[in-house]
């Protein structure tokens, strides 16, 4: 039944994506694109392959996760195609690779809890990937952030894959240490904390986030990694004091970075008042405001917005283009899609009986939710603007592929949870 529901939703996704693709072409060139049928065929084929793999390998998994990801991916592709057709076909190639890895993940990972056996391997992989952009010769600095690695013509963001490896490590570590971390033997004012040796992982995560912020000039990834660990720690121990302690640590580190480093000061200054320098440093944010304001409630129409005026519109500011061309309605649909993904992920976590599965589902869901919040908050000036991507929507192969792997792990946990769920009793059915 769930797979039939998923199939119906995927067909709707194909229709919506195809309709948006036609409207975008009509808005720009006033002609129906000649490749619309092959385009729809490719989209349908990719989603059908993922659906068939789900039906064979994860028949009891959640029916909404893949269609929601497909919808966001499709909307993102249409907007990217409207901005830069060459980038759009590169995104299509990355989508194909991402779905291939999605299927491969489901084939290889038959039980999510088996990943906990390789805890320190994933920790090493995560740390190496996180620090790889700092290696001379292969690290690349683009748009002020050193988060890229290049090998000849191949360029990617290793941090996108590091977040998954670290989520697996954190889940495994916290399952083993949660009782020790939950015991409060020291008090700092009203806050009860465990022994200092058990606070090591918190301090290590804090230090790693500061290294990313300072050396790679990447405030968004720094906030993402630290929030991931903090949320998982809170769920594992059920102690709110960790949230207070962690937020305080990150606040202290952020203040130090703001006082010590010019690039952090620049981000904060632009955040506080982008109108102080609207033709230079604040130009991107100001143009994003104009685009969103022009959209109003119903939008200017796909292909009729001012994307050409916004630097990095296909990546950092793709949400502003969606809000401009589809209006408040379209922006709200994107937000609802993310909320539904987060809700489905947390539902999987709540229903999971295995502690590792539960924590991993929380971590993976947190990655999607916090990353979406960070970039949308930056575009709307709730937070300082960062360089993270909008999951499944923004242009970027590293992010797209990593998020499809993340989605496959959530689907695997969802399938396992449904298989072990107890059957309803007759009394429950009659009620």
ZIDA-V615656 format. One record per backbone hydrogen bond with DSSP energy under -1.0 kcal/mol. NH is the residue of the N-H (numbers start at 1). CO is the residue of the C=O. E is the energy in kcal/mol with one decimal. If there is no record, write none. Layout:
((NH CO E) (NH CO E))
This chain:
((5 1 -2.2) (6 2 -2.5) (7 3 -2.4) (8 4 -2.2) (9 5 -2.2) (10 6 -2.4) (11 7 -2.1) (12 8 -1.7) (13 9 -2.1) (14 10 -2.2) (15 11 -2.1) (16 12 -2.6) (17 13 -2.8) (18 14 -2.7) (19 15 -2.6) (20 16 -2.5) (21 17 -2.2) (22 18 -2.1) (23 19 -2.3) (24 20 -2.3) (25 21 -1.7) (26 22 -2.5) (27 23 -2.5) (28 24 -1.5) (29 25 -3.2) (30 26 -1.0) (36 33 -1.5) (39 35 -2.5) (40 36 -2.6) (41 37 -2.4) (42 38 -2.4) (43 39 -2.4) (44 40 -2.7) (45 41 -2.4) (46 42 -2.6) (47 43 -2.2) (48 44 -2.5) (49 45 -2.3) (50 46 -2.0) (51 47 -2.4) (52 48 -2.8) (53 49 -2.2) (54 50 -2.3) (55 51 -2.8) (56 52 -2.1) (57 53 -3.2) (58 54 -2.2) (61 58 -1.5) (68 64 -2.3) (69 65 -2.3) (70 66 -2.8) (71 67 -2.4) (72 68 -2.3) (73 69 -2.6) (74 70 -2.6) (75 71 -2.6) (76 72 -2.4) (77 73 -2.4) (78 74 -2.3) (79 75 -2.1) (80 76 -2.6) (81 77 -2.9) (82 78 -1.8) (83 79 -1.3) (84 80 -3.5) (88 84 -1.8) (89 85 -1.7) (90 86 -1.5) (91 87 -2.4) (92 88 -2.1) (93 89 -1.8) (94 90 -2.1) (95 91 -2.4) (96 92 -2.2) (97 93 -2.1) (98 94 -2.8) (99 95 -2.6) (100 96 -2.0) (101 97 -2.3) (102 98 -2.1) (103 99 -2.4) (104 100 -2.3) (105 101 -2.7) (106 102 -1.7) (107 103 -1.8) (108 104 -2.7) (109 105 -2.9) (110 108 -1.2) (114 111 -1.3) (115 112 -1.9) (116 113 -1.3) (117 114 -1.3) (118 115 -1.6) (119 116 -1.1) (122 118 -2.5) (123 119 -2.0) (124 120 -2.4) (125 121 -2.6) (126 122 -2.8) (127 123 -2.4) (128 124 -2.7) (129 125 -2.6) (130 126 -2.3) (131 127 -2.1) (132 128 -1.1) (134 131 -1.8) (135 132 -1.9) (138 135 -1.1) (139 135 -2.2) (140 148 -2.6) (142 145 -2.4) (145 142 -1.8) (146 216 -2.3) (147 145 -1.2) (148 140 -1.5) (149 156 -2.3) (150 138 -2.9) (151 154 -2.8) (154 151 -1.8) (156 149 -2.2) (160 157 -1.4) (162 158 -2.0) (163 159 -1.7) (165 161 -1.8) (166 162 -2.8) (167 163 -1.7) (168 164 -2.0) (169 165 -2.1) (170 166 -3.1) (171 167 -2.2) (172 168 -2.1) (173 169 -2.9) (174 170 -2.8) (175 171 -1.7) (176 172 -1.4) (177 173 -2.2) (178 174 -1.4) (181 177 -2.6) (182 178 -1.7) (185 193 -1.2) (186 193 -3.1) (188 191 -3.2) (191 188 -1.7) (193 186 -3.9) (198 195 -1.2) (203 199 -2.3) (204 200 -2.9) (205 201 -2.7) (206 202 -2.3) (207 203 -2.7) (208 204 -2.7) (209 205 -2.2) (210 206 -1.9) (211 207 -2.2) (212 208 -2.2) (213 209 -2.1) (214 210 -2.9) (215 211 -2.5) (218 212 -1.3) (222 218 -1.6) (223 219 -2.3) (224 220 -2.3) (225 221 -2.7) (226 222 -1.9) (227 223 -2.3) (228 224 -2.2) (229 225 -1.9) (230 226 -2.4) (231 227 -2.7) (232 228 -2.1) (233 229 -2.5) (234 230 -2.3) (235 231 -2.5) (236 232 -2.3) (237 233 -2.3) (238 234 -2.7) (242 239 -1.1) (244 240 -1.8) (245 241 -2.9) (246 242 -3.1) (247 243 -2.8) (248 244 -2.1) (249 245 -2.3) (250 246 -2.7) (251 247 -2.4) (252 248 -2.4) (253 249 -2.6) (254 250 -2.7) (255 251 -2.3) (256 252 -2.3) (257 253 -2.5) (258 254 -2.4) (259 255 -2.2) (260 256 -1.8) (261 257 -2.3) (265 261 -1.8) (266 262 -2.5) (267 263 -1.7) (268 264 -2.3) (269 265 -2.7) (270 266 -2.5) (271 267 -2.0) (272 268 -2.5) (273 269 -2.3) (276 273 -1.4) (280 277 -1.5) (282 277 -2.4) (283 280 -1.0) (286 282 -2.4) (287 283 -2.6) (288 284 -1.8) (289 285 -2.1) (290 286 -2.2) (291 287 -2.2) (292 288 -2.4) (293 289 -2.7) (294 290 -2.3) (295 291 -1.2) (299 295 -2.6) (300 324 -2.1) (301 325 -1.8) (304 301 -2.2) (309 306 -1.9) (310 307 -1.7) (313 310 -1.1) (315 312 -1.1) (317 312 -1.8) (321 317 -1.4) (322 318 -2.2) (323 319 -2.6) (324 320 -1.8) (325 321 -2.9) (326 322 -2.5) (328 296 -1.7) (329 297 -2.2) (330 326 -1.8) (331 327 -2.4) (332 328 -2.4) (333 329 -2.0) (334 330 -1.9) (335 331 -2.2) (336 332 -2.9) (337 333 -2.3) (338 334 -2.0) (339 335 -2.4) (340 336 -2.6) (341 337 -2.0) (342 338 -2.7) (343 339 -2.8) (344 340 -2.6) (345 341 -2.6) (346 342 -2.6) (347 343 -2.1) (348 344 -2.1) (349 345 -1.9) (350 346 -2.5) (351 347 -1.9) (352 348 -1.3) (358 354 -2.3) (359 355 -2.5) (360 356 -2.8) (361 357 -2.5) (362 358 -2.0) (363 359 -2.6) (364 360 -2.8) (365 361 -2.2) (366 362 -2.4) (367 363 -2.1) (368 364 -1.6) (369 365 -2.6) (370 366 -3.1) (371 367 -1.8) (372 368 -2.2) (373 369 -2.2) (374 370 -2.8) (375 371 -2.0) (376 372 -2.3) (377 373 -2.7) (378 374 -1.7) (379 375 -2.2) (380 376 -2.1) (382 377 -2.9) (383 377 -1.6) (393 390 -1.9) (394 390 -2.3) (395 314 -2.6) (400 396 -1.9) (401 397 -2.7) (402 398 -2.3) (403 399 -2.3) (404 400 -1.6) (405 401 -1.8) (406 402 -2.4) (407 403 -2.3) (408 404 -2.0) (409 405 -1.9) (410 406 -1.9) (411 407 -2.3) (412 408 -2.3) (413 409 -2.3) (414 410 -2.5) (415 411 -2.4) (416 412 -2.3) (417 413 -2.5) (418 414 -2.1) (419 415 -1.9) (420 416 -1.5) (429 425 -2.2) (430 426 -2.7) (431 427 -1.9))
